[in-house]
Amino acid sequence: MPARESSAQLPVSSPLSRRTVLKGMAAGAAGVTAFPLLAACTGGSSGSGGKNSKSTSLGSGSSDPAPKKGLAAMVAGFEKQSGDKVSVNTKPHNAFQEAISTYLQASPEDGFTWFAGYRMRYYAAKNLVAPLDDVWTKLGADNFGKGIQDASTAADGKKYFVPNYNYPWAIWYRKSVWQSKGYAIPKTFDELKTLCAQMKKDGLIPISFGDKDGWPAMGTFDYLNMRLNGYQFHVDLMAHKESWDSPKVKAVFDNWKALVPFQDPTALGLLWQDSAQKLATKKAGMYLLGAFITQQFTDKAVLADIDFFEFPILTEANGQDALEAPIDGFMLSKKGGDNQAARDMLAFFGSPEGQNAYAKVDPAQVVTNLKADVSVLTVLQKKSQETIKNAKQISQFLDRDALPAFANNVIVPALQTFLKTGQVDTANIEKQAKGIYASQ
């Protein structure tokens, strides 16, 4: 879901917008050359300059109130520290993402808000963005977890992305319910299935689930695939270096079938927010979702009763090494790479000072720089940060790690058919993947 998909993620407040964005990204990745937003986005020459410039520009999809204020705080901090001036061009996050391909080929701002992982690597491979290894030298790679470092690195070994914040996908539960029932956190997939059976016997929906919009089910696929087949197979599958009709993918769905009886049977008619309320009202025992779920618990007593654990182990070889934790941050356009002020701006944004400035305004996210001030974080945020720091690999979520056209047009209907019928046509998925990826 939304990586608190507001800001440069997809808005938590607009659950339908994620699929809208995926469609737009599908068009962008396919090279569509005309967008209604384009004329409004091509004022990038303003505030740009060369090596000795004291001004720069930033294109932003952070249009929701909290992330917009957070970004403004970062910009203000950079201007005060450097004496440089930043011109910010903010557009609605959906429209900004829909126009990104054409935007980068026209007259973009120097810097822009974007995502780590595949969505970063795609534009790096197209030579539309500037490498940032010098910026990372200033930041200090050791100040970020290995998973975040890898997710900021393109296929050529260079870094093109400066992270701002992220959040983990995990299994959420109410502590009081588990204490009253004597439930223990499952370490293995077999233990999870046993726990689900007990919860069902106790009259609970074992796993709350809402997949009306199509994307939430991707999180279950991602974790089953990474736990069963490993992180590298997962990212290779997302890049279509592995076949969707392989025995390994079929094994993912075979394992998922064991969970389906324990997932909410009304999931296809529910939004994720609806399902979050089932956890809040103690009708459900667990919920696999991103940390943005906590925004639904406005009752402080309920929020204080919420905790999470990582998706259990399927194979000892892969353990719990991989974590689903989408990362949002910043990149430089090809033109912006020639402006030292723009590079300095991103160096500030990734610094403890920059991330502290953001966190003070939008504390819903988890800062990525390990030296940032964690005193403003909640207990759950601190746990989230520790979980992210300890992850050996970080995935970005299926619709970020794969081509959006494929994720939206092929995977969403395939997963919903599977949830409805228990059947999945992996040969057809592979056939469509070949066509979509071959066109890129």
C-alpha positions as CSV (number, residue, x, y, z in Angstrom):
1,M,0.0,0.0,0.0
2,P,0.8,3.4,0.4
3,A,4.1,3.9,1.9
4,R,2.1,5.9,4.2
5,E,1.5,6.4,0.6
6,S,0.8,9.9,1.0
7,S,3.7,12.1,0.1
8,A,5.7,10.7,-2.6
9,Q,4.1,7.5,-1.8
10,L,0.5,6.8,-2.5
11,P,-2.1,8.5,-0.4
12,V,-3.4,6.5,2.5
13,S,-6.4,8.8,2.4
14,S,-7.3,7.8,-1.1
15,P,-7.2,4.1,-1.4
16,L,-8.2,4.1,-5.1
17,S,-5.3,6.3,-6.0
18,R,-2.7,3.6,-5.9
19,R,-4.2,1.8,-8.9
20,T,-4.6,5.2,-10.6
21,V,-0.9,5.8,-10.1
22,L,0.0,2.3,-11.3
23,K,-1.9,3.0,-14.5
24,G,0.0,6.3,-14.9
25,M,3.3,4.7,-14.2
26,A,2.4,2.0,-16.8
27,A,1.9,4.7,-19.3
28,G,5.1,6.5,-18.3
29,A,7.2,3.4,-18.4
30,A,5.9,2.7,-21.9
31,G,7.1,6.1,-23.1
32,V,3.8,8.0,-23.4
33,T,4.7,11.4,-24.6
34,A,1.8,13.6,-23.6
35,F,0.4,14.3,-20.2
36,P,-2.0,17.1,-19.1
37,L,0.4,17.9,-16.3
38,L,3.5,18.3,-18.6
39,A,3.2,22.0,-19.3
40,A,3.0,22.7,-15.6
41,C,6.0,20.5,-14.8
42,T,8.5,21.8,-17.3
43,G,9.7,25.0,-15.5
44,G,12.8,23.3,-14.3
45,S,15.3,25.8,-15.7
46,S,14.2,28.2,-13.0
47,G,16.6,28.2,-10.0
48,S,19.1,26.0,-11.8
49,G,22.7,26.7,-12.4
50,G,26.3,25.3,-12.8
51,K,29.0,24.4,-10.5
52,N,29.1,27.7,-8.6
53,S,25.3,28.3,-8.6
54,K,23.7,29.4,-5.3
55,S,20.2,28.3,-6.4
56,T,18.5,25.0,-7.3
57,S,15.0,23.6,-7.9
58,L,13.0,20.7,-6.7
59,G,10.0,18.9,-8.3
60,S,7.8,17.4,-5.7
61,G,4.9,15.0,-5.6
62,S,4.6,15.5,-1.8
63,S,1.3,17.3,-2.1
64,D,-0.5,16.0,1.0
65,P,-0.4,18.4,4.0
66,A,2.0,16.5,6.3
67,P,4.7,15.5,3.8
68,K,4.4,18.9,2.1
69,K,5.2,20.6,5.4
70,G,7.9,18.1,6.1
71,L,9.6,18.8,2.8
72,A,9.2,22.6,3.4
73,A,11.0,22.2,6.7
74,M,13.9,20.4,5.0
75,V,14.2,23.0,2.3
76,A,14.1,25.8,4.9
77,G,16.9,24.0,6.9
78,F,19.0,23.6,3.8
79,E,18.6,27.3,2.8
80,K,19.5,28.5,6.3
81,Q,22.6,26.2,6.4
82,S,23.9,26.9,2.9
83,G,22.6,30.3,1.9
84,D,21.4,28.7,-1.3
85,K,17.8,29.2,-2.6
86,V,15.5,26.4,-3.6
87,S,12.5,26.8,-5.9
88,V,9.9,24.0,-5.2
89,N,7.4,23.0,-7.8
90,T,4.7,20.8,-6.0
91,K,2.2,18.9,-8.1
92,P,-0.5,16.4,-7.0
93,H,1.4,13.2,-6.2
94,N,-0.7,11.0,-8.6
95,A,-0.3,13.4,-11.5
96,F,3.4,13.9,-10.7
97,Q,4.1,10.2,-10.9
98,E,1.9,9.8,-14.0
99,A,4.0,12.4,-15.9
100,I,7.4,11.4,-14.6
101,S,8.8,9.7,-17.8
102,T,8.0,12.7,-20.0
103,Y,8.9,15.1,-17.3
104,L,12.4,13.8,-17.0
105,Q,12.9,14.0,-20.8
106,A,11.6,17.6,-21.0
107,S,12.8,20.4,-18.6
108,P,12.7,18.9,-15.1
109,E,13.7,20.6,-11.9
110,D,17.2,19.7,-10.7
111,G,15.9,17.4,-8.0
112,F,12.7,15.5,-7.5
113,T,10.9,13.3,-5.1
114,W,10.9,9.6,-6.0
115,F,11.2,5.9,-4.9
116,A,14.0,3.5,-4.3
117,G,14.4,0.1,-5.9
118,Y,13.2,-0.7,-9.4
119,R,11.5,2.7,-10.0
120,M,14.9,4.3,-9.4
121,R,16.8,1.8,-11.4
122,Y,14.5,2.1,-14.4
123,Y,15.3,5.8,-14.9
124,A,19.0,5.3,-14.1
125,A,19.1,2.7,-16.9
126,K,17.4,5.2,-19.2
127,N,20.2,7.7,-18.4
128,L,17.6,10.3,-17.3
129,V,19.0,10.9,-13.8
130,A,22.4,11.7,-12.3
131,P,24.6,9.4,-10.1
132,L,25.0,10.5,-6.5
133,D,28.1,8.6,-5.3
134,D,29.7,11.9,-4.2
135,V,26.6,12.7,-2.2
136,W,26.7,9.3,-0.5
137,T,30.4,9.9,0.4
138,K,29.3,13.0,2.3
139,L,26.4,11.1,3.9
140,G,28.5,8.1,4.9
141,A,27.0,4.8,3.7
142,D,27.4,3.3,7.1
143,N,24.8,5.7,8.4
144,F,22.2,3.7,6.5
145,G,21.3,0.0,6.8
146,K,22.6,-2.3,4.1
147,G,19.1,-2.9,2.7
148,I,18.6,0.8,2.2
149,Q,22.1,1.1,0.6
150,D,21.3,-1.6,-1.9
151,A,17.9,-0.2,-2.7
152,S,19.6,3.1,-3.5
153,T,22.0,1.5,-5.9
154,A,21.4,0.9,-9.7
155,A,22.5,-2.0,-11.9
156,D,25.8,-0.1,-12.8
157,G,26.8,-0.2,-9.1
158,K,26.3,3.6,-8.7
159,K,23.9,5.2,-6.2
160,Y,21.2,7.4,-7.7
161,F,18.9,7.9,-4.8
162,V,19.0,9.6,-1.4
163,P,16.5,8.1,1.1
164,N,14.3,10.1,3.4
165,Y,12.0,7.7,5.2
166,N,10.4,4.2,5.0
167,Y,8.3,1.8,7.0
168,P,8.0,-1.9,7.3
169,W,5.3,-4.3,6.3
170,A,4.6,-6.7,9.2
171,I,2.0,-8.7,11.0
172,W,0.1,-6.4,13.4
173,Y,-1.9,-7.6,16.4
174,R,-3.5,-6.4,19.7
175,K,-1.4,-7.3,22.7
176,S,-4.4,-7.6,25.0
177,V,-6.2,-10.1,22.8
178,W,-3.1,-12.3,22.6
179,Q,-2.4,-12.1,26.3
180,S,-6.0,-13.1,27.1
181,K,-5.9,-16.0,24.7
182,G,-2.3,-17.1,25.5
183,Y,-1.1,-16.7,21.9
184,A,2.6,-16.7,21.2
185,I,4.4,-15.0,18.3
186,P,4.9,-17.7,15.6
187,K,8.5,-18.1,14.4
188,T,7.8,-20.4,11.5
189,F,5.1,-20.7,8.8
190,D,3.9,-24.0,10.4
191,E,3.5,-22.2,13.8
192,L,1.6,-19.4,12.0
193,K,-0.9,-21.9,10.5
194,T,-1.4,-23.6,13.9
195,L,-2.0,-20.2,15.5
196,C,-4.5,-19.3,12.7
197,A,-6.4,-22.6,13.3
198,Q,-6.6,-21.8,17.1
199,M,-7.8,-18.2,16.4
200,K,-10.5,-19.5,14.1
201,K,-11.6,-22.0,16.8
202,D,-11.7,-19.0,19.3
203,G,-14.1,-17.2,17.0
204,L,-11.7,-14.7,15.5
205,I,-10.9,-13.9,11.9
206,P,-7.3,-15.1,12.1
207,I,-6.0,-12.7,9.4
208,S,-7.8,-9.5,8.7
209,F,-7.5,-8.7,5.0
210,G,-9.0,-6.1,2.6
211,D,-8.1,-6.4,-1.1
212,K,-10.9,-4.4,-2.9
213,D,-8.2,-2.2,-4.5
214,G,-6.1,-5.1,-5.5
215,W,-2.7,-4.0,-4.2
216,P,-2.8,-5.3,-0.6
217,A,-2.5,-8.9,-1.7
218,M,0.8,-8.2,-3.3
219,G,2.4,-7.9,0.2
220,T,1.4,-11.5,1.0
221,F,2.9,-12.7,-2.3
222,D,6.1,-10.8,-1.7
223,Y,6.7,-12.3,1.7
224,L,5.8,-15.8,0.7
225,N,8.1,-15.6,-2.3
226,M,11.0,-14.1,-0.3
227,R,10.7,-16.5,2.6
228,L,10.4,-19.5,0.3
229,N,12.7,-18.6,-2.7
230,G,14.9,-15.9,-1.3
231,Y,15.3,-12.2,-1.9
232,Q,17.4,-12.5,-5.1
233,F,14.9,-14.7,-6.8
234,H,12.2,-12.3,-5.8
235,V,13.8,-9.2,-7.3
236,D,14.9,-11.2,-10.4
237,L,11.2,-12.3,-10.8
238,M,10.1,-8.7,-10.5
239,A,12.6,-7.7,-13.2
240,H,11.4,-10.7,-15.3
241,K,14.8,-12.4,-15.1
242,E,12.9,-15.4,-13.8
243,S,9.8,-17.1,-15.2
244,W,6.4,-16.6,-13.5
245,D,5.6,-20.1,-14.7
246,S,8.4,-21.7,-12.8
247,P,7.9,-24.3,-10.1
248,K,9.2,-21.8,-7.5
249,V,6.3,-19.4,-8.2
250,K,3.8,-22.2,-8.2
251,A,5.1,-23.2,-4.8
252,V,4.4,-19.7,-3.5
253,F,0.7,-20.1,-4.4
254,D,0.6,-23.6,-3.0
255,N,1.8,-22.3,0.4
256,W,-0.6,-19.3,0.1
257,K,-3.5,-21.8,-0.3
258,A,-2.8,-22.9,3.3
259,L,-3.5,-19.3,4.5
260,V,-6.5,-18.5,2.4
261,P,-9.0,-20.3,4.8
262,F,-7.7,-18.1,7.6
263,Q,-7.9,-14.8,5.7
264,D,-11.1,-12.7,5.9
265,P,-13.5,-14.3,3.4
266,T,-15.0,-10.9,2.6
267,A,-11.5,-9.5,1.7
268,L,-12.3,-8.7,-1.9
269,G,-15.1,-6.4,-0.9
270,L,-13.1,-4.5,1.8
271,L,-10.7,-1.6,1.7
272,W,-7.7,-1.9,3.9
273,Q,-9.1,0.7,6.3
274,D,-12.2,-1.5,6.8
275,S,-10.0,-4.4,7.7
276,A,-7.9,-2.3,10.1
277,Q,-11.1,-1.6,12.1
278,K,-11.6,-5.4,12.5
279,L,-8.3,-5.5,14.3
280,A,-9.2,-2.4,16.3
281,T,-12.5,-3.9,17.4
282,K,-10.9,-7.3,18.3
283,K,-12.8,-9.2,15.6
284,A,-9.5,-10.2,14.0
285,G,-6.3,-11.7,15.5
286,M,-3.7,-10.4,13.0
287,Y,-3.3,-8.2,9.9
288,L,-0.4,-8.2,7.4
289,L,0.1,-4.6,6.2
290,G,2.4,-1.7,6.2
291,A,3.0,0.5,9.3
292,F,0.6,3.1,7.9
293,I,-2.1,0.9,9.5
294,T,-1.4,2.7,12.8
295,Q,-2.9,5.9,11.4
296,Q,-6.3,4.1,11.6
297,F,-6.1,3.7,15.3
298,T,-7.1,7.2,16.5
299,D,-8.1,5.9,20.0
300,K,-4.8,6.2,22.0
301,A,-5.7,3.2,24.1
302,V,-6.1,1.1,21.0
303,L,-2.9,2.4,19.5
304,A,-1.0,1.6,22.8
305,D,-2.3,-2.0,22.5
306,I,-0.9,-2.5,19.0
307,D,2.3,-4.4,18.2
308,F,3.9,-6.2,15.3
309,F,6.2,-9.1,14.4
310,E,8.0,-10.0,11.2
311,F,6.6,-12.5,8.7
312,P,7.6,-16.0,9.9
313,I,10.2,-18.3,8.4
314,L,9.4,-20.8,5.6
315,T,12.9,-22.1,5.0
316,E,16.0,-21.9,7.2
317,A,18.1,-20.9,4.2
318,N,16.2,-17.6,3.8
319,G,15.1,-17.1,7.4
320,Q,13.7,-13.6,7.9
321,D,16.5,-11.9,6.1
322,A,14.3,-9.9,3.7
323,L,11.9,-7.1,4.8
324,E,9.3,-5.4,2.8
325,A,9.9,-1.7,3.6
326,P,9.3,0.8,0.7
327,I,11.6,3.8,0.7
328,D,10.8,7.3,-0.3
329,G,13.4,10.0,-1.0
330,F,15.1,12.1,-3.7
331,M,16.9,11.9,-7.0
332,L,18.6,14.4,-9.4
333,S,17.6,14.8,-13.0
334,K,20.4,14.5,-15.6
335,K,20.5,18.3,-15.8
336,G,20.4,18.7,-12.0
337,G,23.5,16.6,-11.8
338,D,25.5,19.6,-13.1
339,N,24.4,21.9,-10.3
340,Q,26.5,21.6,-7.2
341,A,23.8,23.4,-5.2
342,A,21.4,20.6,-6.1
343,R,23.9,18.0,-4.9
344,D,24.4,19.9,-1.7
345,M,20.6,20.0,-1.3
346,L,20.3,16.2,-1.5
347,A,23.3,15.8,0.8
348,F,21.4,17.9,3.4
349,F,18.1,16.0,2.9
350,G,19.8,12.7,3.6
351,S,21.7,14.1,6.7
352,P,20.6,13.7,10.3
353,E,19.8,17.5,10.3
354,G,17.6,17.2,7.2
355,Q,15.8,14.1,8.4
356,N,15.3,15.6,11.9
357,A,13.7,18.6,10.3
358,Y,11.3,16.4,8.4
359,A,10.5,14.1,11.3
360,K,9.5,17.0,13.5
361,V,6.7,17.9,11.1
362,D,5.7,14.4,9.9
363,P,6.4,11.9,12.6
364,A,4.3,9.2,10.9
365,Q,7.4,7.9,9.0
366,V,10.6,6.3,10.1
367,V,13.8,8.2,9.4
368,T,16.5,6.3,7.4
369,N,19.7,8.0,8.6
370,L,20.8,6.0,11.7
371,K,22.2,9.2,13.3
372,A,19.0,11.1,13.1
373,D,17.3,12.0,16.3
374,V,15.0,9.2,17.4
375,S,13.7,10.9,20.5
376,V,10.7,12.1,18.6
377,L,9.7,8.6,17.5
378,T,7.0,6.6,19.1
379,V,7.6,3.2,20.5
380,L,6.3,1.5,17.3
381,Q,8.4,3.8,15.1
382,K,11.5,3.0,17.1
383,K,10.8,-0.7,16.8
384,S,10.1,-0.2,13.0
385,Q,13.5,1.6,12.6
386,E,15.3,-1.2,14.5
387,T,13.6,-3.8,12.3
388,I,14.6,-2.0,9.2
389,K,18.2,-1.5,10.4
390,N,18.5,-5.2,11.0
391,A,17.2,-6.3,7.7
392,K,19.7,-7.9,5.3
393,Q,17.6,-7.1,2.3
394,I,14.8,-4.6,1.7
395,S,12.1,-5.1,-1.0
396,Q,10.0,-2.2,-2.2
397,F,6.6,-3.8,-2.7
398,L,5.6,-5.7,-5.9
399,D,4.2,-2.6,-7.7
400,R,7.5,-0.8,-7.1
401,D,9.9,-3.6,-7.8
402,A,8.1,-4.7,-11.0
403,L,7.0,-2.7,-14.0
404,P,3.8,-0.9,-13.0
405,A,2.0,-1.9,-16.2
406,F,2.6,-5.5,-15.3
407,A,1.7,-5.2,-11.6
408,N,-1.5,-3.3,-12.3
409,N,-2.8,-5.0,-15.4
410,V,-1.7,-8.6,-14.8
411,I,-0.9,-9.3,-11.2
412,V,-3.8,-7.5,-9.6
413,P,-6.5,-9.5,-11.5
414,A,-4.4,-12.7,-11.2
415,L,-4.2,-12.4,-7.4
416,Q,-7.8,-11.5,-7.0
417,T,-8.8,-14.5,-9.1
418,F,-6.6,-16.7,-6.9
419,L,-8.3,-15.4,-3.8
420,K,-11.7,-15.9,-5.3
421,T,-11.2,-19.4,-6.8
422,G,-8.0,-20.8,-5.4
423,Q,-6.7,-21.0,-9.0
424,V,-3.9,-19.2,-10.7
425,D,-2.7,-19.4,-14.3
426,T,1.0,-18.9,-14.0
427,A,1.5,-19.7,-17.7
428,N,-0.7,-16.8,-18.7
429,I,1.0,-14.5,-16.2
430,E,4.4,-15.4,-17.8
431,K,3.0,-14.9,-21.3
432,Q,1.8,-11.4,-20.5
433,A,5.0,-10.6,-18.6
434,K,7.1,-11.5,-21.8
435,G,5.0,-9.1,-23.9
436,I,5.1,-6.2,-21.4
437,Y,8.8,-6.5,-20.4
438,A,9.8,-7.0,-24.1
439,S,8.2,-3.6,-24.9
440,Q,10.4,-1.7,-22.5
